[in-house]
């Protein structure tokens, strides 16, 4: 199977063509919901069958796999069984809007959603409501939805594409072989905009400035910060900081919608402001609908901006090195304590983007477990393991190692071999890396004059005169940088006596020469 990349091109759609496209998207929704309901029905029959129960109790192995396959065949819970079920839609009004290949693709989409649910990898799939089906695609470029030089042809409908000949990304996609075509609808300022996505064969276009570096990069990704350290560069930044102004506007609109909802439906609330239990009918005024439209547009802009910021950060990390090492974290667990930050910045999506881009560029992303490495607790110099609370943002050890916690974890991540920390390698690299970490801190302090620093950085301004009124001196040295660190580095009286200098060797810790 050859490599595939997506080339997206906007479409020029007239009013009459838009009406036909919306009708076809509605037919697409009807077919998908029907196939989804049939797939869920067959899954329930499968779980109730004796063949499935016998296969479920069989020990793992080829016999168990064969038993599950036979049980799926008995109830018709297979992809091509859904294709046979969906064939009927080609002989009704839907056949005037959709071709058989598109119908089969919808059946495959519904079956795979239920299959992932059956395997326990995803939740129960939901049916699509009105105006919730925004994509439709074909199986190949030979029939159904087809791309022809500068337009789309689909059952008598021809849609012109808006092609920019000076765009190298678009030119690269158009020069590649097209495997299949997808039509996408997006809402921009409450209006429908249509795009064509060409699934092209080969590798995506790579801009000259986004080359891949050489070496190992240690990455420490948190819910609101990101730190990266390589042999030649290091940085610590607030993750997707540009999204915060948009988040404030979104929060104000959310409060406005809540006030409008309460004013339009006072009968659905108790005197204390809580919602009454049981089924209810919610009324929406015209003003509330307009506010919801504004909120939806802000969500769309934030998602597009976040995707752009993720891509920019991925390119920056890959320019530092071709092997990226980071801890394997559960970003779903982040939502429990940092739900608002995770919802705005999406660190899990960033990691998926990083893996995909690295794989297509020939780089490598390595994830290692946290249980065997303990990067936020261990000292590479003396091997001391000290469990730190989240409020302590600095690593301070009696052996003399002092570093910002996120940057230090990123440095240690670059020294991990397999599932263990190579302490000898870290000790050899530390004299040169220490200067890089101090330079990264100075880059944080200098532009932060006059505005608050994120508490997760572990930095604070000096007391006294405001820094925003004092000139920034060029060449901030390490001593000036450490002055912004809280005194005694968050240690309390008697804490030094509780140091675990004599603690046993942690699991997975390699003492080097």
GIRAKA-V922068 format. One line per field, one symbol per residue. ss: DSSP state (H for helix, E for strand, L for the rest). phi: phi as a letter, one per 20 degrees, with the letter a starting at -180 (. if undefined). burial: + if it has 24 or more other C-alpha atoms within 12 Angstrom, else -. A space follows every 10 residues. Layout:
ss = ???
phi = ???
burial = ???
This chain:
ss = LLLEEEEEEE EELLHHHHHH HHHHHHHHHH HHHHHHHHHH HHHHHHHHLH HHHHHHHLLL LHHHHHHHHH HHHHHLLLHH HHHHHHHHHH HLHHHHLLLH HHHHHHHHHH HHHHHHHHLL LLLLLLLLLL LLLLEEELLL LLLLLEEELL EEEELLEEEE ELLLLLLHHH HHHHLLLEEE EEEEEEEELL EEEEEEEEEE ELLLLLLLLL LLLLLEEEEE ELLLEEEEEL LLLEEEEELL HHHHHHHHHH HHHHHHHHHH HHHHLHHHEL LLLLELLLLL LLLLLHHHHH HHHHHHHHHH HHHHHHHHHH HHHHHHHHHH LLEEEEELLL HHHHHHHLHH HHHHHLHHHH HHHHHHHHHH HLLEEEEELL LLLLLLLELL LLLLELLLLL LLLEEELLLL LEEEHHHHHH HHHLLEELLE EEHHHHHHHH HHHHHHHHHH HHHHHHHLLL LLLLHHHLLL LLLLLLHHHL LLLLLLLHHH HHLLLLHHHH LLLLLHHHLL LLLLLLLLEE LLL
phi = .efccdddcf dedeffffff ffffffffff ffffffffff fffffffeff ffffffefff qfffffffff ffffemecff fffffffffe dcffffdcef ffffffffff fffffffffn ebfffdfeef mdedcbbdeb eebmecdcmc bdcblndddf eeddfeefff ffffeefeeb ccdcdceclm cecdcddeed eodffdfgfd fefcoddecc ddfccbcccc fdbbbccffl ffefgfffff ffffffffff fffecffecf genefffnfb dddcefffff ffffffffff ffffffffff fffffffffe adcddbfede fffgffdcff fffeelffff ffffffffff enecdddcfe fedlfededf ednfdcfdff fedceccffo ecbfffffff ffffdedmcc eeffffffef gefgffffff fffffffefn bfeffffmdb fffoffffed feefmfefff fffefgfllm edfnfffefe fefffffmdd eef
burial = ----++++++ +-+------- ++-+++++++ ++++++++++ -++--+---- ++--+----- ------++-- ++--++++++ -++-+++-++ ---+--++++ ++++++++++ +++++----- ----+-++-- --++++++++ +--++++--+ ++++--++++ +-+-----++ -+++-+++++ +++++++--- -+++++++++ -++++----- -++-++++++ ++++++++++ ++++++++++ +-+--++--+ --+---+--+ ++-------- ---------- -------+-- ++-++++++- ++--+++-++ +-++++++++ ++++++++-- +--------- ++++++++++ +-++++++-+ +-++++++++ -+++++++++ ++++++---- -+++++++-- ++++++++++ +++++++-++ +++++++-++ --++++++++ ++++++-++- -----+++++ +--------- ---------- ++-+++--+- +--------- ----++-+++ ---
